[in-house]
Amino acid sequence: MSESTATQRKSWGEALAVYLEPRQSIILVMGFASGLPLLLTLSTLSYWLSKVGIDKTTIGLFALAGTPYTFKFLWSPVIDQMPLPVLTRLLGQRKGWLFLLQLFLAAAIFALGLTDPAIDPQMTAMVVLAVAFFSASQDIVVDAYRIEILKPEEQGAGAGSTQVGYRIGLLLAGAGAVALSDFVSWQVVFAVLAGAILICAVFTLFVPEPDRRAAAAPTVQRIIPGGTYAAWIEKSVIQPFMDFVRRPGWVIILIFILFYKFGDAFGGTMATPFYNELGFTGVEIAAISKVWGVLATALGTIVGGAVVARIGVFKTLMIGGVLQAVTNLLFSMLAMQGHDLIWLGIAISADNLAGGLAAAAFVAYLSDLCNRAFTATQYALLTSFMAYGRTLMSSGSGWLADHMPWVEFWAATALMAIPGLVFLVWITRLYPNEKKLVPDQAPAE
């Protein structure tokens, strides 16, 4: 972590002014492109399938189509290091890959609208898998681009900007798509979403390419023509992983990444069933949880980015982690109140604001962990590891909710935040001054 992030403390005006940098606008648009496809493998997909009469068991199996998000680290070295014919020369390594993936992603989303899950669910599942693959691959490039284009002291605000854009993308693909489907066919809905990605692809053509010359010593251009495939594997796959495990306390860092947002993810899996059992209608849930909740999260990320710039990453992570735990207790209060729109609004507002603040600090921390010689590979590894906490480790939330009252369930999710905070304290002792975790350049050859 950069010393400038750790030592330089800005006024609140200076901390917020970083959002006026043109680079932050670029990051916001890329966050939008990253967030839009996600719900097409989650809630929006489930809503579409249920509307056409697909049974719940089949809908549940469709969740497996989202596995590329968990395993994207497997092909991240290719995207990180492999040049594309023509496109890399014309646009650059990051822009070339991003433009190509966005074209494929738009085509896959459009093709999804041409399928009929009621007649051929297997074809729909294959196209959803393609959407998830291109979306996860796009995330690899977007994350690397953000880290490389921003200065170290801008990473906190960059995390806020990308999260705001991400939430806007979720809003369009979630509440926007569902509302639009009441007036037009799903084919038109998916065509509109594909068009939004195409606009982002055009935008990609006009953004600057990050300057990677100082960091990218081991490039594939140097390896492939005169070298061997084994040399490429060593440079592009083994070195990024070995670079990370040389860091002091790398195991503790990974455990922290796994547990920091675990309590929130565990509770979030059961949020909609919880609202349903309390008697909230679909309109009430959509208005307060989906629309207002997204806006509250976006606001939280903006505040989080400014707080990171003001007081540093570690302190913001601690504040966000504590707030995530405390705000989960508000859902215990909601369980005691029952069907109460005011309490629902209070709980969702506080929880999403805290979650957004914590997410901005978390993304900034993960960004600072990456060696810029292997940005895409290392960030994909870290976020894939984090995804296990959100997916596999949270799979037992339904069982726990079936075996205890909601009041105790939400209190338990608050306690689940404790391990992450303990490991955060451990990390702050390993790096008391938020000193730099990685070198500026790749390891010497």
Secondary structure, DSSP 8 states (H G I E B T S, - for coil): --HHHHH----HHHHHHGGGSHHHHHHHHHHHHHHTTGGGGTHHHHHHHHHTT--HHHHHHHGGGGTHHHHGGGTHHHHHH---TTHHHHH-HHHHHHHHHHHHHHHHHHHHHH--TTT-HHHHHHHHHHHHHHHHHHHHHHHHHHHHHS-GGGHHHHHHHHHHHHHHHHHIIIIIHHHHTTTS-HHHHHHHHHHHHHHHHHHHTTS-----TTT--S-HHHHTTTS-HHHHHIIIIIHHHHHHHTSTTHHHHHHHHHHTTHHHHHHHHTHHHHHHHTT--HHHHIIIIIIIHHHHHHHHHHHHHHHHHHH-HHHHHHHHHHHHHHHHHHHHHHHHH-S-HHHHHHHHHHHHHHHHHHHHHHHHHHHHHS-TTSHHHHHHHHHHHHHHHHTTTTTTHHHHHHSS-HHHHHHHHHHTTHHHHHHHHHHHHHSTT----S-SS----
